[in-house]
Amino acid sequence: MRSWRWMVSRLMRLLLRWLRLCPRRGRPKPLKRIRELWSYGKLVLKSCYYNILTNSDTMMDCVFEPVYWLVDHMTRWFGVVFVTLVIALTGSVVIIVYLCVLPIILSSYPLHWILWHLCYGHWNLMMVIFHYYKATTTSPGFPPQEKTDIPMVTICKKCIVPKPARTHHCSICSSFLFAPNLIPIANLDKPWLNNCVGHFNQRYFFSFCVFMTLGCIYCSISAKDMYLDSRSKNDTVPGAELIYTSFKYQSSYQTPPPVYTHQERLAHKCLVYLWVLTSSVAAALGALTLWHAALITRGETSVERHINRKERRRLKLKGKLFHNPYHHGRINNWRIFFGVDTWSSDWLTRVLLPSNHLPHGDGLTWVSPGFKSSTEAI
């Protein structure tokens, strides 16, 4: 009768062979053995995470989860810092305009140009301050957490809860938003606002981008001549003496550059700083504003743009046509976005003047326009 030690040893050997960690009798080819181990490893890996909802996007999210965690926590802490930076840069531009640019305008420009600069400049500044304040303090809107009769279209892959139409998950706030018009991966707009952009503050954010871009273009154009003059003055050497240049049969005198005071040189440097900053912001923010304007014209959010583009390609291969269910036409999309009902007074009071009116709808239910019936249209 065999001992219990032999039984335990035999059982462990069978267990190892079953787990494919113990080699079989005979010596298989190395390449075949590597293929078997690779196939078995893939099977074990898939058994740990695979389900019917798994796709390449889920895999990429899992791979970049540490990067997302680092960016999310940094963004959460630096939100206040970025808002302070926006206020400081904007305030510095306003101070330079009042101390350096406006005195030159009042002393050298004709009356009608003085009135134009005073009216437009203060109106643009008022619109920038109002919309930035509203964009940072207005809640973007969140779906209700309790059970409701609102139709849900899918399940959120991050928090595994029902997801209404046109809502997206914010990885920084770990919550749903009503149709934000943000870049879904990088969340580029969130740090500068310290707030998400959703259904209820999207108009404020876009209007801030528009008026900030217009203000930077206005300052850049208005201070262009002053910038060129200040740059040439900064390149001169103050305090140079009379220079005598002698040639073979003739001589010439070069007058020294004028001597500037410390206050004048500081004003010249401020004008250079003003032009460089406003020109750079106008180019960068203008590109972002145009991209958001294109999304609004098509009736899409940035997340829906990627989804619709994939769906459009998929249906094109089948010979079918894709229609965006939230596209009401280019003009109507802008009317819905700005909350404009009439063409006369609303554009003045709700777009060109500060207005805190609510957008159309509640952000949970959306009215889709009717399309012409066609068997080839989806």
Secondary structure, 3 states (H helix, E strand, C coil): CCCHHHHHHHHHHHHHHHCCCCCCCCCCCHHHHHHHHHHHHHHHHHHHHCCCCCCHHHHHHHHCHHHHHHHHHHHHHHHHHHHHHHHHHHHHHHHHHHHHHHHHHHHHCCHHHHHHHHHHHHHHHHHHHHHHHHHHHCCCCCCCCCCCCCCEEEECCCCCCEEECCEEEECCCCEEEECCCCCCCCCCCHHHHCCCCCCCCHHHHHHHHHHHHHHHHHHHHHCHHHHHHHHHHHHCCCCCCCEEEECCCCEEEECCCCCCCHHHHHHHHHHHHHHHHHHHHHHHHHHHHHHHHHHHHHCCCHHHHHHHHHHHHHHHHCCCECCCCCCCCHHHHHHHHHCCCCCCHHHHHHCCCCCCCCCCCCCCCCCCCCCCCCCCEC
